[in-house]
Amino acid sequence: AAVQQWLTNSWVLLACKLTIGLVSAYDIFLTVKYFESLPMMELNPVGRWLMQLDNGPECQLDQIAGFIAAKFVGNFIVLAAIELVGHWRKSCATVIAFSLAAVQLSLLYFLLTA
């Protein structure tokens, strides 16, 4: 009963979505802030591939625009999907959001300690 109550709590779902969004925003902030060294520092192979699509002789901010747009669109789709699932089955949306929030918190830990 307690788990079911937690899974259907709107505040838990909101906290998870905020965590996902805020960590994503911080990640995008760091992407822009350190764009000059990003081609050497980015560990995600999909991110590296996206940056290579606009790669020129030296890294400039407009050369990572596609990478930043992909991050933003991906985050928007994830949050919108969680919202849609929440209208159908809030407990399922909470499990998904909680799992993704945990992944985002591990990313935040990595970004803060790397």
Backbone as CSV, one residue per row, in Angstrom:
resi,resn,N_x,N_y,N_z,CA_x,CA_y,CA_z,C_x,C_y,C_z
1,ALA,0.825,-1.194,0.000,0.000,0.000,0.000,0.866,1.254,0.000
2,ALA,1.939,1.238,0.800,2.823,2.404,0.868,3.550,2.617,-0.458
3,VAL,3.971,1.523,-1.085,4.666,1.640,-2.374,3.708,2.167,-3.434
4,GLN,2.476,1.647,-3.452,1.481,2.106,-4.416,1.168,3.586,-4.216
5,GLN,1.102,4.011,-2.969,0.841,5.418,-2.675,1.998,6.284,-3.166
6,TRP,3.223,5.801,-2.972,4.414,6.535,-3.422,4.443,6.621,-4.947
7,LEU,4.100,5.510,-5.617,4.128,5.464,-7.073,3.079,6.351,-7.723
8,THR,2.014,6.656,-7.023,0.957,7.494,-7.587,0.996,8.918,-7.039
9,ASN,2.022,9.259,-6.295,2.151,10.595,-5.726,2.633,11.568,-6.806
10,SER,1.862,12.585,-7.065,2.212,13.570,-8.095,3.503,14.305,-7.775
11,TRP,3.783,14.518,-6.501,5.006,15.237,-6.107,6.259,14.414,-6.395
12,VAL,6.188,13.107,-6.225,7.332,12.246,-6.542,7.617,12.313,-8.037
13,LEU,6.569,12.214,-8.842,6.731,12.287,-10.294,7.284,13.642,-10.706
14,LEU,6.770,14.707,-10.128,7.266,16.044,-10.435,8.739,16.188,-10.052
15,ALA,9.119,15.702,-8.879,10.514,15.791,-8.439,11.437,15.040,-9.398
16,CYS,10.994,13.896,-9.873,11.803,13.122,-10.827,11.954,13.873,-12.141
17,LYS,10.852,14.439,-12.644,10.924,15.185,-13.907,11.798,16.428,-13.752
18,LEU,11.707,17.105,-12.620,12.575,18.263,-12.382,14.040,17.853,-12.332
19,THR,14.328,16.742,-11.694,15.701,16.251,-11.626,16.229,15.972,-13.029
20,ILE,15.437,15.295,-13.837,15.845,14.990,-15.217,16.109,16.282,-15.982
21,GLY,15.192,17.223,-15.896,15.321,18.486,-16.625,16.474,19.343,-16.158
22,LEU,16.652,19.450,-14.842,17.717,20.311,-14.313,19.105,19.743,-14.601
23,VAL,19.268,18.440,-14.462,20.573,17.842,-14.770,20.855,17.971,-16.271
24,SER,19.835,17.802,-17.081,20.006,17.979,-18.525,20.406,19.412,-18.858
25,ALA,19.764,20.364,-18.215,20.106,21.774,-18.443,21.549,22.053,-18.030
26,TYR,21.974,21.494,-16.908,23.353,21.682,-16.453,24.329,21.048,-17.440
27,ASP,23.991,19.877,-17.956,24.834,19.208,-18.944,24.964,20.059,-20.210
28,ILE,23.853,20.640,-20.665,23.893,21.506,-21.845,24.700,22.767,-21.548
29,PHE,24.557,23.319,-20.352,25.360,24.477,-19.944,26.849,24.166,-20.038
30,LEU,27.253,23.007,-19.511,28.662,22.627,-19.576,29.109,22.396,-21.018
31,THR,28.224,21.875,-21.842,28.536,21.675,-23.257,28.887,23.006,-23.910
32,VAL,28.100,24.034,-23.648,28.362,25.352,-24.223,29.602,25.983,-23.588
33,LYS,29.720,25.873,-22.284,30.837,26.503,-21.575,32.185,25.953,-22.029
34,TYR,32.265,24.653,-22.232,33.538,24.023,-22.574,33.557,23.523,-24.017
35,PHE,32.872,24.244,-24.921,32.746,23.772,-26.289,34.088,23.628,-26.993
36,GLU,35.086,24.434,-26.616,36.383,24.365,-27.305,37.091,23.045,-27.059
37,SER,36.936,22.485,-25.868,37.604,21.216,-25.565,36.655,20.022,-25.681
38,LEU,35.408,20.280,-26.039,34.410,19.218,-26.104,34.765,18.084,-27.065
39,PRO,35.296,18.368,-28.258,35.624,17.242,-29.150,36.607,16.239,-28.532
40,MET,37.468,16.688,-27.637,38.399,15.767,-26.988,37.801,15.139,-25.727
41,MET,36.858,15.839,-25.075,36.341,15.390,-23.781,35.079,14.540,-23.873
42,GLU,34.310,14.693,-24.943,33.028,13.977,-25.037,33.267,12.474,-25.119
43,LEU,32.612,11.721,-24.228,32.778,10.273,-24.172,31.673,9.519,-24.915
44,ASN,30.550,10.167,-25.124,29.413,9.513,-25.783,29.704,9.382,-27.280
45,PRO,29.717,8.155,-27.811,30.029,7.982,-29.239,28.999,8.643,-30.167
46,VAL,27.734,8.680,-29.762,26.724,9.357,-30.580,26.994,10.865,-30.580
47,GLY,27.344,11.400,-29.420,27.687,12.821,-29.331,28.903,13.161,-30.174
48,ARG,29.911,12.318,-30.141,31.113,12.542,-30.950,30.755,12.521,-32.438
49,TRP,29.895,11.591,-32.826,29.476,11.503,-34.223,28.720,12.765,-34.637
50,LEU,27.805,13.247,-33.780,27.053,14.460,-34.100,27.981,15.662,-34.253
51,MET,28.991,15.746,-33.395,29.930,16.867,-33.504,30.765,16.772,-34.771
52,GLN,31.093,15.577,-35.206,31.899,15.415,-36.421,31.134,15.821,-37.673
53,LEU,29.811,15.823,-37.609,29.021,16.234,-38.765,29.289,17.686,-39.132
54,ASP,29.568,18.529,-38.128,29.832,19.951,-38.354,31.287,20.311,-38.101
55,ASN,32.149,19.337,-38.080,33.532,19.580,-37.693,34.280,20.354,-38.775
56,GLY,34.957,21.394,-38.356,35.790,22.185,-39.249,37.212,22.198,-38.734
57,PRO,38.036,23.138,-39.222,39.440,23.169,-38.795,39.629,23.486,-37.320
58,GLU,38.724,24.264,-36.734,38.794,24.521,-35.292,37.383,24.537,-34.744
59,CYS,37.261,24.190,-33.474,35.930,24.068,-32.885,35.367,25.449,-32.568
60,GLN,34.200,25.731,-33.106,33.482,26.954,-32.802,32.093,26.566,-32.329
61,LEU,31.455,27.478,-31.632,30.172,27.161,-31.009,29.139,26.693,-32.026
62,ASP,29.114,27.302,-33.209,28.104,26.889,-34.187,28.360,25.482,-34.722
63,GLN,29.557,24.950,-34.502,29.875,23.606,-34.959,29.321,22.522,-34.024
64,ILE,28.859,22.912,-32.858,28.240,21.930,-31.955,26.740,22.192,-31.783
65,ALA,26.198,23.043,-32.644,24.777,23.383,-32.550,23.899,22.147,-32.719
66,GLY,24.237,21.284,-33.653,23.458,20.063,-33.856,23.503,19.156,-32.644
67,PHE,24.664,19.080,-32.026,24.841,18.272,-30.818,23.971,18.814,-29.692
68,ILE,23.988,20.119,-29.500,23.183,20.745,-28.453,21.696,20.581,-28.761
69,ALA,21.315,20.761,-30.011,19.916,20.595,-30.399,19.448,19.159,-30.151
70,ALA,20.302,18.191,-30.462,19.942,16.783,-30.238,19.749,16.501,-28.750
71,LYS,20.611,17.075,-27.909,20.449,16.902,-26.460,19.116,17.490,-26.003
72,PHE,18.822,18.695,-26.472,17.590,19.359,-26.061,16.362,18.584,-26.526
73,VAL,16.342,18.205,-27.798,15.198,17.486,-28.352,15.020,16.138,-27.651
74,GLY,16.119,15.442,-27.401,16.038,14.162,-26.697,15.443,14.312,-25.311
75,ASN,15.881,15.326,-24.593,15.348,15.567,-23.250,13.872,15.954,-23.306
76,PHE,13.506,16.770,-24.277,12.113,17.169,-24.427,11.230,15.955,-24.709
77,ILE,11.678,15.094,-25.601,10.898,13.893,-25.945,10.724,12.995,-24.720
78,VAL,11.798,12.806,-23.965,11.726,11.956,-22.769,10.737,12.530,-21.756
79,LEU,10.841,13.827,-21.487,9.941,14.434,-20.506,8.493,14.438,-21.003
80,ALA,8.298,14.666,-22.289,6.941,14.626,-22.846,6.371,13.208,-22.774
81,ALA,7.206,12.212,-23.050,6.741,10.826,-22.979,6.360,10.444,-21.557
82,ILE,7.158,10.872,-20.590,6.819,10.607,-19.184,5.486,11.264,-18.833
83,GLU,5.287,12.471,-19.311,4.033,13.182,-19.047,2.850,12.432,-19.667
84,LEU,3.010,11.972,-20.884,1.931,11.237,-21.550,1.636,9.916,-20.841
85,VAL,2.669,9.195,-20.467,2.471,7.940,-19.738,1.797,8.223,-18.399
86,GLY,2.147,9.348,-17.779,1.541,9.727,-16.499,0.045,9.929,-16.582
87,HIS,-0.450,10.377,-17.721,-1.898,10.532,-17.892,-2.588,9.189,-18.049
88,TRP,-1.841,8.205,-18.504,-2.385,6.870,-18.716,-2.236,6.029,-17.451
89,ARG,-0.969,5.918,-16.944,-0.685,5.155,-15.719,0.408,5.874,-14.938
90,LYS,0.000,6.576,-13.911,0.939,7.376,-13.138,2.018,6.521,-12.480
91,SER,1.660,5.337,-12.010,2.664,4.494,-11.349,3.747,4.059,-12.328
92,CYS,3.373,3.761,-13.557,4.352,3.383,-14.585,5.251,4.579,-14.919
93,ALA,4.648,5.749,-15.046,5.419,6.961,-15.337,6.404,7.258,-14.211
94,THR,5.991,7.031,-12.980,6.877,7.288,-11.838,8.063,6.338,-11.840
95,VAL,7.833,5.080,-12.161,8.944,4.120,-12.231,9.930,4.541,-13.316
96,ILE,9.418,4.912,-14.483,10.283,5.358,-15.582,11.047,6.615,-15.177
97,ALA,10.319,7.591,-14.647,10.940,8.862,-14.272,11.960,8.679,-13.155
98,PHE,11.642,7.836,-12.190,12.577,7.595,-11.094,13.859,6.943,-11.611
99,SER,13.706,5.992,-12.516,14.879,5.325,-13.089,15.739,6.310,-13.869
100,LEU,15.110,7.143,-14.688,15.874,8.126,-15.459,16.481,9.204,-14.563
101,ALA,15.783,9.585,-13.510,16.335,10.559,-12.568,17.576,9.985,-11.887
102,ALA,17.551,8.698,-11.575,18.731,8.054,-10.972,19.907,8.072,-11.942
103,VAL,19.634,7.807,-13.211,20.698,7.864,-14.227,21.224,9.293,-14.348
104,GLN,20.313,10.266,-14.341,20.728,11.665,-14.432,21.564,12.081,-13.226
105,LEU,21.206,11.602,-12.043,22.000,11.925,-10.852,23.385,11.300,-10.926
106,SER,23.489,10.113,-11.516,24.816,9.521,-11.696,25.613,10.324,-12.720
107,LEU,24.951,10.841,-13.756,25.621,11.734,-14.713,26.084,12.999,-14.010
108,LEU,25.231,13.572,-13.181,25.612,14.776,-12.435,26.828,14.503,-11.561
109,TYR,26.851,13.388,-10.877,28.000,13.014,-10.053,29.261,12.936,-10.907
110,PHE,29.144,12.301,-12.073,30.285,12.192,-12.988,30.751,13.566,-13.436
111,LEU,29.803,14.441,-13.800,30.169,15.776,-14.274,30.827,16.619,-13.194
112,LEU,30.399,16.432,-11.969,30.961,17.217,-10.866,32.307,16.685,-10.368
113,THR,32.573,15.413,-10.602,33.809,14.820,-10.073,34.855,14.532,-11.156
114,ALA,34.471,14.643,-12.415,35.430,14.318,-13.497,36.408,15.454,-13.717
